[in-house]
Amino acid sequence: MRHDDWEFLPEEKKLKTGDLVRRMIATHYTDNRHSDAVGVVLKVFPPLAQVYFYDTNQEETWNQKVLEIVSKLEARGE
């Protein structure tokens, strides 16, 4: 069985490549301080997503449950 054939629950497929997301929890990348950093989804492999975050300039892999989709206006702080 190929990974393309796997079945996922709807909540596991909430993100897609190119979505803007906000990380909703603290991370060791930010010295365990809460960060509302915005990033772009590079790859989705439910329940995980690979995201490039602009605050750390790194690609990070996160469970989709801790990522929140944001609009372009929210990402700019408007």
N, C-alpha and C positions, 0 to 999 in steps of 0.2 A: 504494500500500500504506500503510495506516495504522499508526502505531506500536503500536497494540493487537494487530496481526496479526504482529508480529515474533516469530521463534522464538528462544528463549534456551536455553542449556545449563542443566542443573539447578544447577550451582554459581554461575551468574550470577543465580539467582532465590532466593538463600538468605534474603533479608530481605523483610519486608512492612511496610506502614504500621502504626505503633504499636509496633513492636518496640523494646525497650531494647537499646542497643548500647554497646560500649566501643571507643574509638579506640585502636589498638595502636601508633601511631607518633608521633614528635614532629611538631609543626606550627608554621608561622610565627605562628599565632594565639596560641601559648603561648611565644613567643620561643625556638622550637626546643628547648624542654625536653620530655622525655618526659612524656606525660600519659595517665593511664588514665581520662580523662573519660568520663562516662556521658551519653548523649543519647537522644533518641527519634527514630525514623525518621518523617519527614514525607511523603516521596515516594520511590518506587523507580522508576528507569529504568535497568535493567541495562546495563552492569555497575556503574552508579553509584547512589548513594542520597543524598538530601538529608536531613540530620540536624540537629536543634537540640541543641546541646551546652550543658549547664548551667554549665560552668566559664567559658565565654566569652560566654554569652548571645547566641550567634550561630547562624544557619543556615549550615551548611557542606556542601559536596558532596564525597563521598569514594567511592573505589572500594570495592566491597563486600568485597574481599579483605583490607582493613586494618581491617574492622569485625568485632567479635566480639559475638554475642548473649549478653546476660546476663539473669539472673533478677532479679525485684524485690528479693529478699533480698541478692543480690550488689551490686546498685545502691546499696542502703542501707548496705553495708559490714558486713552481719551474717553 
